[in-house]
């Protein structure tokens, strides 16, 4: 939702906080948060940061509940 209204800084802040709070969570949870942060970076034009976040995912696909968008194309460029 924050991405849709282009509140990238707020979205980034919330994902970073969530990653800190859930650092001991299971891989699926961390992948979901990391993928979300990657989407924030991608949407705001920070492609290198987006790639860095996408590379942290342990799963080859987007976490469950996420719909692939253009970031899937970006992800294909570094695999």
Protein Blocks (a to p, Z undefined) as FASTA:
>chain_A
ZZmnopmklmmmmmmmmmmmmmmmcfklmmmmmmmmmmmmmmnopamlmmmmmmmpmbfb
dcehiacdfklmmmmmmZZ
